[in-house]
Amino acid sequence: MITKGDLATLADGSLTGDGLCALAVFSFAIYTAYTPVFNDWSRLRFATLSVGYGTVATLALSVIAAMAGLVRAPGAFDTSDVTGMLYLILIAAVIAFLAWTFAIGALGAGNSPSTVRSAG
């Protein structure tokens, strides 16, 4: 999926972003596997603390990357930026995260779609 069948695309400079995506997938797999450890917590508490720690870590890494000159601060915002951020915050982050946490709690980590293997 990353190379679309052409390994030469790895030399185009997207390897860092692709590596970060792979790290995110690996981290999410670990997160999903360890979710049952916190069964005694309410789903809302678990989701709130997960999002809170994730936000703090993201902000800290963003500041470090900006200070190191690896990224630059965004310019002026327009309407499409605001609507995109609202979608990411309300739908992709909050609702999807709560739904995923509820599903893992109901199904168990071993039965979740990210860990089920086909018997083929």
Backbone bond lengths (Angstrom), bond angles and torsions (degrees), N, CA, C in turn:
res aa  C-N    CA-C-N  psi(-1)  N-CA   C-N-CA  omega(-1)  CA-C   N-CA-C  phi
1 M - - - 1.438 - - 1.523 110.49 -
2 I 1.306 116.91 -38.54 1.457 119.33 -177.82 1.517 110.81 -70.51
3 T 1.319 116.99 -43.46 1.468 120.35 -175.58 1.520 112.91 -92.02
4 K 1.318 118.38 -13.22 1.463 123.01 -175.85 1.527 110.90 54.27
5 G 1.319 116.61 34.89 1.442 122.31 178.25 1.513 115.44 85.05
6 D 1.319 117.96 -3.53 1.465 121.52 -178.44 1.521 108.80 -118.99
7 L 1.329 117.32 103.09 1.465 121.27 -176.80 1.523 112.64 -64.92
8 A 1.333 117.96 -18.22 1.467 120.84 178.81 1.525 111.80 -65.34
9 T 1.334 117.78 -20.56 1.459 119.73 179.47 1.523 112.35 -67.93
10 L 1.334 117.36 -17.29 1.460 119.51 177.59 1.527 111.50 -67.32
11 A 1.312 117.38 -21.64 1.460 121.53 -179.39 1.518 112.17 -86.20
12 D 1.321 118.24 -0.87 1.463 121.43 -177.18 1.520 114.14 -81.66
13 G 1.287 118.68 4.62 1.451 120.74 177.17 1.514 114.54 94.85
14 S 1.317 118.82 2.63 1.460 120.40 -179.47 1.520 111.99 -92.65
15 L 1.315 117.09 3.68 1.461 120.74 -176.52 1.532 111.80 -62.30
16 T 1.316 117.43 -36.25 1.466 119.84 179.01 1.523 110.73 -63.60
17 G 1.320 116.52 -48.26 1.466 120.15 178.60 1.513 111.87 -63.84
18 D 1.323 116.47 -41.04 1.460 120.26 178.39 1.522 111.15 -65.14
19 G 1.327 116.16 -38.72 1.462 120.16 176.91 1.519 111.84 -64.18
20 L 1.327 116.17 -39.49 1.462 119.93 177.37 1.524 111.15 -65.77
21 C 1.327 117.19 -38.36 1.469 120.52 176.55 1.526 110.58 -64.01
22 A 1.325 116.81 -42.38 1.459 120.52 178.10 1.534 110.36 -63.60
23 L 1.324 117.00 -40.69 1.464 121.05 176.58 1.529 110.87 -63.28
24 A 1.324 117.04 -38.98 1.460 120.88 178.26 1.524 111.07 -63.79
25 V 1.334 117.20 -42.64 1.459 120.91 179.05 1.529 110.16 -63.65
26 F 1.327 116.80 -44.20 1.459 121.11 178.45 1.534 110.39 -61.72
27 S 1.315 117.12 -44.93 1.470 121.01 179.89 1.520 111.09 -63.15
28 F 1.333 116.62 -40.41 1.456 119.67 -179.59 1.527 110.97 -67.55
29 A 1.330 117.24 -34.16 1.464 120.51 176.83 1.526 110.51 -64.12
30 I 1.316 116.70 -42.23 1.465 120.63 177.12 1.524 110.38 -64.58
31 Y 1.330 115.97 -44.32 1.465 121.62 178.40 1.530 110.27 -57.29
32 T 1.338 116.81 -45.39 1.462 121.41 -178.94 1.526 111.32 -65.08
33 A 1.313 116.65 -40.45 1.457 120.17 -178.95 1.520 112.19 -67.02
34 Y 1.321 117.67 -32.79 1.466 120.71 -177.78 1.522 113.71 -93.27
35 T 1.334 117.90 -0.72 1.460 120.84 178.10 1.529 112.85 -56.23
36 P 1.343 120.13 -42.00 1.472 119.76 -179.39 1.528 114.26 -62.81
37 V 1.323 118.25 -18.55 1.464 120.71 178.57 1.523 110.29 -61.96
38 F 1.337 116.36 -26.46 1.462 121.26 -176.60 1.521 111.71 -105.17
39 N 1.323 118.17 34.21 1.465 121.71 -179.07 1.522 113.38 -61.48
40 D 1.326 117.46 -26.22 1.455 119.57 -178.73 1.536 111.77 -77.55
41 W 1.312 118.56 -9.15 1.465 122.61 176.85 1.525 109.42 -88.35
42 S 1.319 116.64 149.84 1.459 119.23 173.74 1.525 108.72 -70.53
43 R 1.323 116.22 154.91 1.469 120.04 179.98 1.523 111.26 -61.85
44 L 1.327 116.18 -37.58 1.459 120.02 179.96 1.528 110.84 -65.94
45 R 1.327 117.17 -41.70 1.463 120.38 178.24 1.519 110.96 -63.29
46 F 1.332 115.85 -45.67 1.456 120.71 -179.72 1.530 110.87 -61.92
47 A 1.332 116.63 -46.04 1.470 120.73 -179.90 1.523 110.98 -64.57
48 T 1.328 117.17 -42.93 1.464 120.66 -178.76 1.518 111.50 -63.33
49 L 1.318 117.25 -45.88 1.459 119.67 179.42 1.525 111.88 -67.68
50 S 1.322 117.08 -37.86 1.469 119.84 177.92 1.518 111.24 -63.17
51 V 1.322 116.44 -47.70 1.465 120.37 179.79 1.526 110.34 -66.22
52 G 1.321 117.23 -39.53 1.465 120.65 179.40 1.522 112.57 -61.77
53 Y 1.327 116.46 -48.76 1.472 119.83 178.60 1.525 111.18 -65.76
54 G 1.333 116.65 -37.71 1.459 120.00 177.34 1.518 112.16 -64.22
55 T 1.322 116.94 -38.58 1.464 121.43 178.46 1.519 110.99 -65.59
56 V 1.314 116.75 -45.94 1.467 120.68 179.17 1.528 110.49 -61.61
57 A 1.328 117.24 -44.71 1.463 120.67 179.63 1.529 111.23 -64.08
58 T 1.324 117.33 -41.56 1.467 121.00 179.57 1.521 111.14 -64.94
59 L 1.324 116.71 -44.16 1.472 119.48 178.51 1.524 111.30 -63.85
60 A 1.312 116.89 -42.30 1.463 120.07 -179.96 1.527 111.06 -63.33
61 L 1.326 116.73 -45.93 1.465 119.65 179.36 1.526 111.81 -66.88
62 S 1.325 116.91 -33.58 1.471 120.20 177.42 1.522 111.22 -65.69
63 V 1.316 116.69 -42.46 1.466 120.39 178.31 1.523 110.55 -64.91
64 I 1.322 116.79 -43.83 1.470 120.61 178.77 1.528 110.28 -61.73
65 A 1.333 117.40 -44.16 1.464 120.88 179.70 1.522 111.25 -64.46
66 A 1.340 117.46 -38.29 1.467 120.49 178.43 1.527 110.88 -67.93
67 M 1.328 117.25 -40.96 1.459 120.46 179.45 1.527 111.39 -67.28
68 A 1.326 116.94 -31.11 1.460 121.08 179.20 1.529 112.21 -82.23
69 G 1.328 116.51 -5.83 1.454 120.59 178.98 1.521 113.90 80.75
70 L 1.319 117.53 14.67 1.460 120.94 -179.97 1.522 112.72 -79.87
71 V 1.319 117.00 -26.84 1.468 122.84 178.34 1.522 108.45 -134.89
72 R 1.319 115.13 163.44 1.467 118.81 176.39 1.522 108.97 -119.77
73 A 1.298 115.42 155.23 1.458 120.79 179.18 1.524 109.15 -67.84
74 P 1.331 117.35 146.71 1.469 118.97 179.69 1.522 111.34 -68.40
75 G 1.330 114.73 156.54 1.464 120.88 177.89 1.520 110.28 -83.48
76 A 1.331 115.69 -152.52 1.461 121.38 -179.72 1.530 109.85 -68.24
77 F 1.327 115.80 146.93 1.457 121.36 179.57 1.518 110.08 -91.27
78 D 1.320 116.30 149.68 1.455 120.61 169.86 1.523 108.56 -122.67
79 T 1.320 116.97 -177.97 1.468 121.08 -174.47 1.527 111.95 -60.83
80 S 1.321 117.77 -38.91 1.464 119.18 -178.83 1.526 111.29 -65.46
81 D 1.334 117.58 -32.39 1.463 120.14 176.42 1.521 110.60 -64.65
82 V 1.328 116.45 -43.87 1.468 121.20 -177.82 1.523 110.35 -66.25
83 T 1.334 117.79 -45.22 1.462 119.06 -179.77 1.527 111.16 -66.37
84 G 1.314 117.45 -36.77 1.457 120.54 176.46 1.514 111.69 -63.97
85 M 1.319 117.28 -42.13 1.465 121.18 178.92 1.527 110.83 -66.58
86 L 1.331 117.26 -40.10 1.463 119.66 177.99 1.524 110.73 -61.90
87 Y 1.334 116.96 -41.11 1.460 119.91 176.86 1.529 110.26 -61.93
88 L 1.331 116.85 -48.18 1.462 120.06 -178.38 1.524 111.68 -61.77
89 I 1.327 116.66 -38.99 1.459 120.15 -177.11 1.518 111.34 -75.02
90 L 1.335 116.99 -50.53 1.460 119.97 -172.87 1.528 113.62 -80.48
91 I 1.305 117.38 -45.58 1.464 119.98 -174.58 1.528 111.22 -89.67
92 A 1.314 116.28 -60.64 1.464 120.67 -172.63 1.519 112.25 -68.25
93 A 1.308 117.88 -35.29 1.463 119.48 -176.06 1.521 112.00 -91.19
94 V 1.301 117.22 -58.59 1.465 120.00 -170.91 1.524 112.35 -76.42
95 I 1.321 117.33 -59.19 1.463 120.01 -174.39 1.523 111.20 -67.15
96 A 1.324 117.41 -46.49 1.466 119.96 -179.27 1.525 111.24 -64.40
97 F 1.312 117.48 -38.93 1.457 120.60 -179.72 1.525 111.19 -65.92
98 L 1.317 116.92 -44.04 1.461 119.68 177.93 1.527 111.10 -65.14
99 A 1.332 117.11 -40.43 1.462 120.51 178.98 1.526 110.83 -64.46
100 W 1.329 117.05 -42.55 1.465 120.55 179.58 1.533 110.39 -64.33
101 T 1.312 117.24 -44.10 1.456 120.90 179.58 1.526 110.69 -62.38
102 F 1.328 117.10 -41.22 1.459 120.84 177.50 1.527 110.44 -63.22
103 A 1.330 117.03 -43.23 1.466 121.15 -178.98 1.524 111.41 -64.35
104 I 1.328 117.43 -43.16 1.467 120.46 178.95 1.518 109.91 -64.23
105 G 1.331 116.86 -38.81 1.463 119.86 177.59 1.518 112.38 -64.62
106 A 1.338 116.31 -36.97 1.459 120.44 -178.41 1.530 112.06 -78.11
107 L 1.335 116.43 -40.01 1.468 120.35 -175.98 1.522 113.40 -90.25
108 G 1.317 116.45 -31.70 1.454 121.16 -171.34 1.520 108.97 91.41
109 A 1.318 117.01 147.88 1.461 120.99 -174.77 1.521 112.48 -62.09
110 G 1.323 118.29 -34.33 1.458 121.22 -179.23 1.515 114.03 -69.12
111 N 1.323 116.95 -20.20 1.458 121.10 -178.78 1.520 112.86 -104.64
112 S 1.310 118.19 5.12 1.452 120.47 -177.97 1.523 110.03 -74.72
113 P 1.324 117.66 154.92 1.469 120.82 -178.50 1.534 113.48 -58.50
114 S 1.320 117.83 -27.05 1.471 119.08 -178.16 1.527 112.38 -76.83
115 T 1.324 117.45 -13.71 1.467 118.65 -177.57 1.521 113.23 -119.27
116 V 1.345 118.25 -5.13 1.459 121.06 -179.34 1.530 108.75 -79.44
117 R 1.318 115.72 132.21 1.463 121.20 177.15 1.511 108.56 -109.62
118 S 1.319 116.03 142.48 1.459 119.08 177.59 1.521 109.57 -74.44
119 A 1.292 116.08 150.17 1.468 120.78 -178.48 1.522 110.11 -95.03
120 G 1.307 117.72 45.40 1.450 120.18 -175.56 1.424 113.61 -109.74
